[in-house]
Amino acid sequence: MQTIHDGQCGLCKHFGEPHPSDKKIVEIRTSHKAPEIMVDECGLPRNASLHLMVTPISGCDGFEKAA
């Protein structure tokens, strides 16, 4: 398991945006831990056309803290 910090995708509202209530996404946001092999969609509007897949420890300047 990897520890997720503020500013990383796992805690961003755009990580897994198409399914924010998914058990895995909620667990990452509450525990700040994620499996090393996990990847999910980035829903950041400016990246939408790229269909970008990121890990929970990835990050960019479009970070917005998830609720």
Number of C-alpha atoms within 10 A of each C-alpha: 10 13 14 19 15 14 17 19 27 33 26 24 18 22 27 23 17 12 14 14 11 11 9 14 19 17 14 18 20 9 10 17 18 21 13 12 9 13 18 19 18 23 20 19 10 8 11 11 9 10 11 13 15 17 19 29 20 14 17 11 7 14 18 17 15 15 7
